[in-house]
Amino acid sequence: MSISAHREQHKEELRRLILDTAERLFTTAGSYDAVSMRKIAKGINYSATTIYLYFKDKDELFQTLLRDTFRQLSRAVALSVSDRDPVVGLYQAMRACVAFGLEHPEHYRLLFMVRPSLAVSEWAGRELGGEAFNVLRHQAGLCVDAGRFPGSDQDLVAQGSWAVVHGLISTLLSRPELDRRRLIEHVLGRYLAGLLAAPSPS
């Protein structure tokens, strides 16, 4: 390996170490303000100056963490839709969102609980999380266009689907004694059944 290649590898390894350490500190603290660049630097045994060579400030570092995690969520949701029936497809996308949150609780808390104002402001169609939300929105649009959800519109269905998903994940993470499978099937099934049964607009 050449000297330049070795240097680039070291830089990438240090960048990954910074991100992994910051993620652990943010999720452990459960607070954005409780974690400083100085604490992150102490966690990797480098000076804070070193971190600023990779990230201009804490906001940029945190947004990078969100981007990496949203990318994982988006991939999981996009791959989940396999049925040609749009309602089943929407169910599959919602189910994948719930599964991701429950299988990666620390990642989910990082996205929506450590600094929720940032995650929410970026959620709808912007860089962070746009892909995952757009899968829900696309499936919602297919359902509306096919006349499956009388009186509903695409954006309202997509936003409602996300609200249901988020509520399920938050509840199940805080109440581990609940029967996850039964509650998920009940809530998602009832939500979609309600949309299907809604009366047509007069």
N, C-alpha and C positions, 0 to 999 in steps of 0.2 A: 504494500500500500504506500502511495506517495505521501510526502509530508502534507501537501495541501488536502488530500483526501482524508488523511488521519485527522487533520485540524477540523474539517467539516463534520466528520463523524463525532468528534468530541463536542463540538458546538451543539449538534442535534441531541446528543445524549444529555448534555447539561440543560438544554431547553426542556426536554422531556422530564428531567428530574425536577425542575422548577415547577412545571405544571402539575406533576403528580403530588408534590409536596403541598402546593397551594390547594389542590383539590381536597386533600386529606384534612388540612387545617380548616378550610371553609366549612366542610361538612361536619367536622367534629365540633367546631365552635357554634355552628348553626346561625352564624351572623356574619354579614359582610364587614361591618365596622370593627368587629373584634379581631380581625386578621390584618396585620400591617405587612408592608414589604420587609420590614426589619425582622418580623417573626418568620416569614418565609425564608429569608436569607439565613437566619439561624438554623432553620430546619435542614438546609442543604450544606451548611458549613462554608458558606461563601459570604462575601460582603453584599450589602444591599446594592452597591454600585454595580455589581455583576449582573443582577437581575435587570437593572435599567438598560443594559446593553441589549436585552432581548425584548423588553416590554417598556413602553414609555411611562406607564403608570399602572396602578392597581386595577383601574377600570379596563384597560386593554387586556391585562392578564386574565381577569375574570371573564371577559367576553370571549376570549380564546377558549377557556374551559367550557363555556356554554356552547360555543360553535362545535367543538369536538363531540360533546354529548348529544346535542341536537342532531348531529350527523348520524350518530348511531341510532337514535330514535327514528329518524326519517327513513333510514334503510330498513329497519324492522317493519315499519308501517307499510312502506311501499311493497315489500315482498309478501305481505300478509294477504293481499287481495288476490284470490284465485277463482272466485265464483263469478259467472257471467250475470247472475241476478244482482242488480245494483243494491238492493236492500241487504242481501247477504254480504255483498262486498263491503258495504258501510259497517255492518256488524263486525266483519273480520278486521277492518281497519281500527275500529274502536277497541276491539278485544286485544289487538296488538299493542295499542297505546297502554292499556291497563297492564298487560303482561310485562311490558318494558318497565313501567314504574314499580311494579312489585318485585321484579327480578333484579332491578338496579336501584334500590331505595336511596342509596347515597347520591347517585347521579340525579335522581328525580328531585331530591331535596335541594341539591345544588341548583337545578334549573328553576324551581318554582317556590322554594321556601327560604333560601338563604338571602336572595335579593329579588323577590318576586316582581317588583316594579320594573326592573330592567328586563326580565324575561317576558312579562306581559306586554311591555311597550314594543318589543321586537317581534312578538309572536305572529301577528296577522299579516302574512305575506312579505315580511322583510327577511333579511339574510338569515337571522337566527330562527330556526324552526319552520321556515316557510314551506319547506318540502313536506314535512309531516302534516302540517295543517292543510296544505293543498290537496293531499290525498283524501282527507275527510271531506273537504269542500268539493272535490271532483266527484266523489261517490254521492254526496248529497245532491249535486247537480243532476247526475244521472237519474236518481230517484225522482226528483221533481220533474224533470223533462219527460219521464216515462209515465207521469201522472200517478205515481205510487203514494205520494204524500200530498193529498188534496189540501189546498189552501196554504201550503208552506212555500217558502222561498229558499234558495240555495244557501245564502249566507246565514239565515236564521237557523237552518238545520245544522249547518257546519258548526256554528257557535254553540248551539245547544248540545251537539254531540260532544264537543270538547268539554263543556261544563259538566256533563254526565261523567265523562272519563276522569276528569280531575277530581270530582267529588268521590268517585269510587276509590281511586288510588289513595287519596288523603284519608278517607275513612278506614280503609283496610290496613294502611301503614300504622295508624294510631290504635286500631282495634284488632290485634293479631289473633284474638280468640274467635273471631267470626269465621263462619264457613265461607271461604273465599269463592269457591266455585259456584255454590248456590246463589250467593248474593250477586255475583257478576252476571250470571245467566238471568237472574230475576230482573235486575235493574236494566240491563241492556235490552232484554226481551220486551219488558213493559214499555220502555221508551220508544222502541221502534214500532211496537204494536199500536201505541197511541198515535204515532204519526200516520200509520197505515189506515187507522180507523177514523181519522179526523174528517168531519163533514166537508164536502166540497163548498167553496165559497158561492154565495148566492149571486 
